[in-house]
């Protein structure tokens, strides 16, 4: 509170005092007070709008916040001189000269004293103090909408957006990022068009480049700086999707793009930032999921990432209940960590109920044109169709009682944003995942196949359950 007050209150008082002082400086005898106030107020409003646009859209993306703050200090000094010198200099030149020297003498040191934002703070945000010195920062930049960074922690590359790790080459992150793309692409009979919401490190989008039927990959990203930087550092992991001839980059807000495009897709996959980040809860609302569903072709599928860490039970239930309200036959697929249970999950929804044939899925993976898909999955520990389907966690009808009473996140209340903020410092993923698994049954209505393959999958489920139970 004291630091915030010291940083904000003096500036707020001085800027607030500038308006009546401006009125006094502009006033002349016999002026119409209403016209005077209206004119100064209009100039103040116009300057505020112009300043916000110039600094946010031009200066910060080009020279960064440090230099932008210095420019602001210099402009403040110049504006003071523009007001004072025409009045003071003709009458008292010496005083005018002193004003000029004082302005330069104060503004110069103040501008020079503005500290740079530490790279570790840009990368890790609120975890700055606990992560300092533990990783090497390879790249930092400020974009139009976000600050981004790339770091190396041991042998793992991390991609940061606005002070948070959004993607990495770590084993669990890579498995999630690839299965978000490979799972719907393999379960769909013939996916031709794909929409990916959020570029991140590009791994999810890149997984679609390996599928022979995919002809068009549209990636919607709000920050233009992210795709080229991610390609530079994660090109091997994302198969250089940005340079693939089937890829079209759209720099836009995801909701605006989905709302305004007339195109429909076979697959839409969404991996936005955590719902507790301001503004991101709009990508988890019922209305947004309805928009996404309306842009699916018949038989189309959508995947949605849901974190189980840095959250709480009510938040997770809210996300799932909202999604399943729109996709009532949806399923949950887990990204399991044997030490902590379910680390995060993704939801899969479709326009109509589906049947997954294990044997047909394996035959598809064994085809020569799917060799790179199979290799990509093996790289994250999924060596067969049984392995891939073993990450199944639950389906919507099984969780009706568990999700009973959960908040439905809507555009008109964005309840999720406030729920998520309450659980931001929690690490309850094991407890949340274990609760959810209590409702898991073998999905006889969803997964079929030969007796041997079905038994293999049942054993996988049992082994995973025993391993989870053995963790204290």
N, C-alpha and C positions, 0 to 999 in steps of 0.2 A: 504494500500500500504506500509506504513512504517513498520507494523508488519511483513508482508510477506517478505519485503526486509531484515529486521533484522534477520529473521529466516532462509532465504534461501541463501542470497548473500554471507556471509562469508564462509559458507560451500562450496558453488559452486566454489568460488575463490581458496580455499585451496585444494579441491579435483582436480581442474583443474591444479593447480601448481604441484601437486604430480607427474604428468606424465613426464614433463621435468626433474624434480628432480630425478625420477627413471631412466631416460635415463642417466643422469650424474653419478648416483651412479653405474650403471652397465657398463659404458663405460670403456674400457681398450685400451692401446696403440695398434695401428695397427688393431683394430676391423673394420669389414665391417659395415659402418653406416646403410646401408639398412637392413642387417641381425639383427643388434642391435635393430633398431626401430621396425622391424617386430616381433621380439621375445618379446619385452616388450609389444607391442600392443596386441599380441596374449595372453600373460599372463593376461593383464588387461581385455581383453574381456572375457576370460575364467573365471576369478575371478568374474566379474560382473554377468555372467550367473549363476555360482555356488552359489554366494551369494543370488541372487534373488530367486532361487529355494529353497535353504535351509531355508531362512527366511520366505518366503511366504507360503511354503508348510509344513515345519516342525516346526520351532520355534514359529511363531505367533499363529498357532492353539493350540500349546501345552503350551506355557508360556505367550502368549499375547504380545502386542506391547511394553508395559512398560519394561518388562524384556528383550525383543529383542533389544530395544534401548540401554539398559545397556550393554548387551553382545557386541553390535556393538562398543561401546565406548572402552570397554576393549580390544577387538580385534584390534582396531586402535592403542591403546597404545602398544600392543604386537608386532604388525607389525613394528611400529617405532623402538622398541628395537631390533628386528631381523635385521634391516638395520644398526642401529647405533652401537650397541655393538661390532659386529665383527670387525668394523673399529676402534673404539675409544679405547676399553678396552685393546688390546695388547700394544698400544702405550702410553696411558694415563689412567691408571686404576682409578685414582681418578675422572677424568672427566667421565669415564664410569659409575662409581658408582653414581655420581651426576645425570647422565642421567636416570639411573634406578630409583633413588629416585624421580626425578622430574616427570617421566612418571607415576609412581604409585601415587604420590601425587596429580597430576592433574586429572588423569583418575578416581581415586576413588571418589573424591567429585563430579566430573561431572556426573558419573554414578548414584551416590546416589541422585543427585538433579533432575533427570528426574521425572517430576510429573506424577501421574496417571491420566488417562482420567476420568473425572467425570462421574458417572453412568447416571446422567440426560442428559449429552451431548451424551453419547452412545445411550440413548433411544430416545431423541427428536431432536437431531441434531441442525439445525438452529433455532429451537424454544426453545432452552435451557433456555434463559433468561426469557421467558414468562411462562415457565412451572415449573421452579425450586420451590420445596416445595409443589407442588399441587398434587403430586402422590407419592406412595411408590414403590420404585424399588425392585422387588422381586428376579430378576435374571439378570445377565449380563454375556456374554461370547463372545469371539472372535473366529469365525470359519475360515474355509479355504477361503471362499469367502465373508463372511458378518459378521458384528457384530450384535448380537441379544440381546434383552432385553425383560423382562416381567415386567409389572408394574400394580399397582392397583390404579385406579382413582375413588374415592368414592367406589361404589360397582362393578365397571366395570373392568374386566381384559383386558389389552391391550398387544398386541404382536408387538414388534418393530423389524424392520430389517433395518440396516444401517441408524439409526437416523430418522426413520419414522414409524408411526403406520400403520401396515399392516393389522391388524385384531383386533377385540375386541368382548367382550360379550355384548356390547351396543345393544339396540333394533334395530337400523337401520342397523348396521353392520351385526348382526345375520340374519336379514331378507334377506339382499343381499346375504350373504354367503350361506344360505340354498336354496334360490330360484335359484341361479346359478346352483345348482345341481338338485333340485326337478323339476324345470320347464321342462328341456329337457327330464328328465327321465319319466315324466308323459305324455308328448306330443308324445314321441316315442312309437310305438305300443308294442315293446318288446326289450328293451335295454339289451344287454348281456355283452358288453365290453365297458369300459370307460377309457379315458385318461384324467388325471387332470394335468394341467401345473401349477406348483407351489403349495407347501404344505400349506404355511401360518400357520394358526392355525388349519388347517385340517377340518374345518367345512364343506366346500363345498364337499371335498372328502368323508367325513363321511356321508353326506346325501345319497350317493349312496348305502351305506351298508343296508339301510332300504328297498330298492326296491327288491322284491322277484326274479325278472328276471335277475338281475345283477349277473354275474358269475365271472367277472374279472375287477379289478380296478388297473390300472397302474398310478402311481404318479411320475411325473418327477420333481425333485427338485435339484437345483445346489448346495445348502449348506447342507452337511450331518448333521450339528448340529441342524437344525430346527425341523425335525420330532420328535425325542425323547423329546426335550424340550417342543414342542407344545403338545405332548401327555401327558406329566407330568402335565401341567397346564390347558390344554383345553380338556382333555380326555372325560369329561362328555359331552361337547358340540359337539365334533367330533366323538362321539360313538366309541372311541378307534379304529379308522380306521387303524392305523398303525399295530395293532395286529390282524386285521381281516384276516382269511386265504385266502380270495379272493384278498388281496392287494399285489401288487408287487411294491417295491420302486426302482426307477431308479435314481441314482445320476449323472446327466448329464445336460449340457446346453440344453434347450428345443428345440432350432432350430436344434442342432446337432442330438438330439434324433429323432425328427420328420423326419429329412432329411434321416437318416440312417436306421430307422426301416422299416421292410417289413410288419409289422402288420397294420391292419385296425380296426377301432373302430366304434361303434354305436353312441357314444357321445364323444366329446372332449370339455372340458371346460377350459378356460384360465383366470386367475386372476393375471396378472403380476403387477409389481410395476408401479408407474406413468411414463408416457412416457418422462417426463423431466429428469428422472434419467439416467445418462450416460449409454448407452448400451441397455436400455430397449426398445427403439424405434424400434429395430430390431424385436420385437415380435408384432409389429403393421404394418408391411409392407405388401404390396400387395403380394409379393412373399411368405411371410410366410403364409398368409391366403390361398394362392393357395396350398402350401404344406399340410396345415391342411385339406383342402377340399379333396385332393387326398388320404388322409388316412381315409376317412369316408366310411363306408359301404353304400350300397344303402339305402336311407331313413335316413341316419345319420344326426346328428345335432351338431352344435358347438355354444358355448356361449362365449362371450367376454366382460369383464368388461370395462366400460368407466367412468372415474371420471368427474363430472361436477364442482367440487371444485378444487381450486389451479390450475386453467386453464383459458382459454379464449375461445371465440366463434370460432375463426379460428382453434384452436387446436381440439376442439370437432368435428367440421365439417370435418377436415382432417381425423380423426380416422373413423368416420362413412362413409364418402365417400369412403375411401379405403376398408373398410369391405364390403360395399354394391356393390362395383365394382366386388367383387368376389362372393358375395351372393346377387344377385339382388332382391330376394324375401324375404330378411331378415326382422326382426322386432326388435323393441326397447321395453324394459320392464323396468319400472322405480322403483326406491327405493325412494319413496316420503317422504319428511319431511314437515308437514303442516306449519311449521314456515318458512321454507326456500325453499319450492318447491321441485324440484327434486334434491336430494343430489348426487346421482350417478345413472347410468343405466347399463344395460347389453344388448348386441346385441345377437340375436339368428338367426343363419343362418342354412340352410338345403340344401341338395342336390337337392331337388325338392319341388315345392309348397305344402303346407300342408293345411288341413282343421281341425279346432278344434271344436269338438262337446261338448258343455257345459254339456249336460246330460250324455254323455258317460264318460266324465272326472269325474263327480260327482259319477257315479256308480262305477268307478274304485277306487275312494277314499273311498267309502263305503264298499268295499270288505274287509273281515277279514284280508287277507294277507297284506293289505295296511294300517292297523290300525296305525302302528308306523309312516308311512309317514304322515297320517292325523294329528297325534299328534304332529309331528315335525313342521308342517305348522301352527297348532293352536298356538304353542309356539311363533310364530312371527306374530300373528294377522291375519292369513289367514285361516278362518274357513270353507271355502267351495270352490267349483270350481269357483263360481262367484267372490269371494274375490281374488282368485289367478289370474284370468284373468283380474281383474280390474286394475292391475298394467301395463296393455298394454298401451304404449305411442304413437306408430306410426309404420308405415311400410315403407320400402324403396321407393315404387312407389309414396307415398304421399309426400316424401321429396325431390323429384327431383329438384324442383325450389329452395328450401332452401339450398341444397347442391351444387348448380351450382357454378362452379369456385373454389371449395375447392381443396386444395393441395392433390394429391395422394402420400402417403408415400411409397417410393420404396427403395430397398436395395441400389441402386446406389447413392441416395442422402440423405436418412434419414432426410428428410425435417422436419418431425414431431418433432424430438429431439430439433431442434432450435425454432420451433414455440412454443412448450410446455414450453421451458425455459423462453420465454418472459412473460408467464402468470402465473408463479409459485406463485406469491404473491396475486393473484386475488381470490375473493370469489364471483363469478358471477353466481352461480348455479341457483338461482331463475330466473334471467333474461334469461339464456340459456334455461332452461327448459320451461319457458313460451313461448319463441319464437318457440320452437319445438312443443308445444301443439297447437299452432295456426293452424298447418297443420293436427292435428289429426282428423280423421273421424271414425265413427263406422265401423269396418272392416267387412262388410257384405260378402266379398269374403274369409274371413279367419275364422270367428267365427260364428257357426250356433248352433241351438238348439231349444227347445220348445219355444213358444211365451213367456211364463212366465219367463223362464230363460234369454232369450234375453232382455226382458224388465227390469229384475232385474239388468242385467249388464249395460244397458243404464243408469239406475238411479244411479248406482255406478259412472259411468263416470261423470254424471252431478253433483253429490254431490261433487266429488273430484275437479271438475272445479270451483264450487262455493266457496269451502273452500279456494282454491288457490287464487281466485280473491279477497277474503275478507281480505287477509293478506296485510297490507300496505307496 
